[in-house]
């Protein structure tokens, strides 16, 4: 009993599937996608898979397992040179390759081109999954930019949902303090309940569309959630948001992002 191995078809199947699982691994581990490295790693993985298949009659189960693990290790090193990600990338590649290549080899017994069609359909599915993973990661990043912030001024204390805006680079030109922006109704409520009169500062700003001046106040403190609990920012400078400028209640300065 013997099997005919079409090396060209086997190479094409593995090339596309290796590229697909490399993209999936990059999306799952949030690794940088380098097109040339992905292509080279897919090529090396396909060559290794062809060699394992051709010489499978001379390799026992342990040898085949070790060969697959070595191929995945080479692909991980070539595609993802980042330190600290090797083990995760290698394990992910091995599991994905084991499942996908096993399916292709099984289907190839019935028709030589069956595995190729499966590889094409699998590639499309993997690319769709990769796009979905990128969208999910983006939503996670946006969610991480939101937090519950507590503003304290004298006897007044309010908690509001804040948003870390990486585009907010507004500073007080005199003191150099970063300026966060609060909705006018919330700022008025905070100042009214403070129990004392607070002097205001005029902060000039300029955007692509317009320029102007914002009225700002120096509060007592600002409490922000942190990995270790609560992070307290002493004497934050809070400006009054212009009416209708933004739907968010509190826009935090980019310098206040957690380290």
C-alpha positions in Angstrom: 0.0 0.0 0.0 1.3 3.4 -0.9 0.2 7.0 -1.4 1.0 9.4 -4.2 2.2 12.7 -3.0 1.7 15.7 -5.2 4.4 17.9 -3.8 3.4 21.1 -5.7 -0.2 20.9 -4.5 1.0 20.0 -0.9 3.4 23.0 -1.0 0.6 25.4 -2.2 -1.8 24.1 0.5 0.7 24.6 3.3 1.9 27.9 2.0 -1.5 29.5 2.1 -2.5 27.9 5.4 0.8 28.8 7.0 0.3 32.4 6.0 -3.3 32.3 7.4 -2.3 30.8 10.8 0.6 33.3 11.1 -1.8 36.2 10.6 -4.2 34.6 13.1 -1.4 34.2 15.7 -0.3 37.8 15.2 -3.8 39.0 15.7 -4.4 36.9 18.8 -1.1 37.8 20.5 -1.2 41.4 19.2 2.1 41.1 17.4 3.3 43.4 14.6 2.6 42.0 11.2 5.7 42.2 9.0 4.7 41.1 5.5 8.1 39.9 4.3 8.7 38.0 7.5 5.2 36.4 7.3 5.9 35.4 3.7 9.3 33.9 4.5 8.0 32.0 7.6 5.1 30.6 5.5 7.6 29.5 2.8 9.9 27.8 5.3 6.9 26.2 7.0 5.6 24.8 3.7 9.0 23.4 2.7 9.3 21.8 6.1 5.8 20.3 5.9 6.6 18.9 2.4 9.8 17.3 3.7 8.0 15.7 6.6 5.3 14.3 4.4 7.8 12.9 1.8 9.9 11.3 4.4 7.1 10.3 6.7 7.7 6.6 6.0 11.1 6.9 7.6 10.0 8.9 10.7 8.2 7.5 13.7 5.5 9.3 15.7 7.9 11.1 18.0 10.1 12.1 15.1 7.1 13.6 13.3 6.0 15.5 16.4 9.5 16.8 16.9 9.7 17.8 13.3 6.4 19.7 13.4 7.5 21.5 16.6 10.8 22.5 15.0 9.0 23.9 12.0 6.7 25.9 14.2 9.6 27.2 16.2 11.4 28.3 13.0 8.2 30.0 11.8 7.7 31.8 15.1 11.3 33.0 15.2 11.2 34.3 11.6 7.8 35.9 11.7 7.8 37.3 15.3 11.2 38.4 16.5 9.8 40.1 19.5 11.2 38.9 22.8 8.9 37.1 25.3 6.4 36.0 22.6 8.2 32.9 21.3 6.5 30.3 23.5 3.0 31.6 22.9 3.6 32.0 19.1 5.2 28.6 18.8 2.4 26.8 20.7 -0.4 28.7 18.8 1.2 27.8 15.5 1.6 24.2 16.4 -2.0 23.7 17.5 -3.4 25.5 14.4 -1.1 23.7 12.1 -2.0 20.3 13.7 -5.7 20.9 13.2 -5.6 22.4 9.7 -3.0 20.2 8.1 -4.6 17.2 9.6 -7.9 18.1 8.0 -6.2 18.7 4.6 -4.3 15.5 4.6 -7.5 13.6 5.5 -9.5 15.2 2.6 -6.6 14.7 0.2 -7.1 11.0 0.3 -10.4 11.3 -1.6 -9.3 13.7 -4.3 -5.9 15.4 -5.0 -7.5 18.9 -5.4 -9.9 18.5 -2.4 -7.3 19.7 0.0 -6.4 22.7 -2.2 -10.0 23.8 -2.3 -10.2 23.4 1.4 -7.0 25.5 1.8 -8.6 28.3 -0.3 -11.8 28.3 1.7 -9.9 28.0 5.0 -7.7 31.0 3.9 -10.8 33.2 3.4 -12.2 32.1 6.7 -8.9 32.8 8.5 -8.7 36.3 7.0 -12.2 37.0 8.1 -11.4 35.8 11.6 -8.2 38.0 11.5 -10.3 41.0 10.6 -12.8 40.2 13.4 -9.9 39.8 15.8 -8.5 43.2 14.8 -11.9 44.8 15.3 -12.2 43.1 18.7 -8.8 44.4 19.8 -9.7 47.9 18.7 -12.9 47.7 20.8 -10.8 46.5 23.8 -8.4 49.4 23.4 -11.2 51.9 23.3 -12.8 50.3 26.3 -9.5 50.6 28.2 -9.5 54.4 27.6 -12.6 54.8 29.6 -12.5 55.0 33.4 -14.5 56.2 36.4 -12.9 59.4 37.6 -13.6 61.3 40.8 -13.2 65.1 40.9 -12.7 66.7 44.3 -12.9 70.4 45.1 -13.4 71.6 48.6 -16.6 70.0 50.0 -17.8 68.9 46.5 -17.1 65.5 45.1 -18.4 64.0 41.9 -17.7 60.8 40.0 -18.0 60.8 36.2 -17.0 58.6 33.3 -13.7 59.9 31.9 -12.1 59.3 28.6 -8.3 59.3 28.0 -7.9 61.3 24.8 -4.4 60.7 23.3 -5.1 63.8 21.1 -5.6 66.1 24.0 -2.3 68.0 24.3 -3.6 71.1 26.0 -1.3 72.7 28.6 -1.5 75.8 30.7 1.1 78.1 29.0 2.2 79.6 32.3 2.5 76.6 34.7 2.8 73.9 32.0 0.1 71.8 33.8 -1.9 69.4 31.6 -5.5 70.5 31.1 -8.4 68.1 31.2 -11.9 69.2 29.9 -15.2 68.7 31.8 -18.8 69.2 30.7 -20.0 72.7 31.8 -23.0 71.5 33.8 -20.7 69.2 35.9 -18.1 71.8 36.4 -20.8 74.3 37.6 -22.1 71.7 40.0 -18.6 71.0 41.3 -17.8 74.7 41.8 -21.1 75.5 43.4 -20.7 72.8 46.1 -17.0 73.6 46.8 -17.8 76.0 49.6 -15.3 78.6 48.5 -14.6 80.9 45.5 -12.1 79.5 43.0 -10.2 81.9 40.7 -10.3 81.0 37.0 -7.5 80.8 34.4 -7.8 81.5 30.7 -6.3 78.7 28.6 -5.8 79.4 24.9 -6.4 76.5 22.5 -6.1 75.9 18.8 -7.5 73.1 16.7 -7.6 72.4 13.0 -11.1 74.1 12.7 -10.8 76.9 15.2 -9.1 78.6 18.1 -10.2 80.3 21.3 -9.9 80.5 25.0 -11.2 78.1 27.7 -11.9 79.0 31.3 -10.1 76.6 33.7 -10.0 75.9 37.4 -7.4 74.3 39.7 -9.2 71.6 41.7 -8.0 69.9 44.9 -7.5 66.4 43.4 -8.5 63.9 40.8 -8.8 60.2 41.6 -8.2 57.7 38.7 -8.3 53.9 38.8 -4.9 52.2 38.5 -3.6 48.7 38.4 -2.6 49.1 42.1 -5.9 50.7 43.1 -6.5 54.4 43.1 -4.1 57.0 41.7 -4.5 60.5 43.0 -3.5 63.5 40.9 -3.0 66.6 43.0 -4.3 70.0 41.9 -5.5 69.0 38.4 -6.4 71.8 36.0 -9.9 71.3 34.6 -11.3 73.5 31.8 -14.9 74.1 30.9 -15.9 72.2 27.7 -17.6 74.3 25.1 -21.2 73.6 24.6 -21.9 71.0 22.0 -18.3 70.3 21.4 -18.2 66.7 22.6 -20.6 64.0 23.9 -18.1 62.8 26.6 -18.4 64.2 30.1 -14.7 64.3 31.0 -11.8 64.3 28.5 -8.6 63.4 30.4 -5.3 64.7 29.2 -2.9 62.2 27.6 -0.3 62.8 30.3 -2.7 61.3 32.8 -2.7 57.9 31.1 -1.7 55.1 33.5 2.0 54.2 33.2 
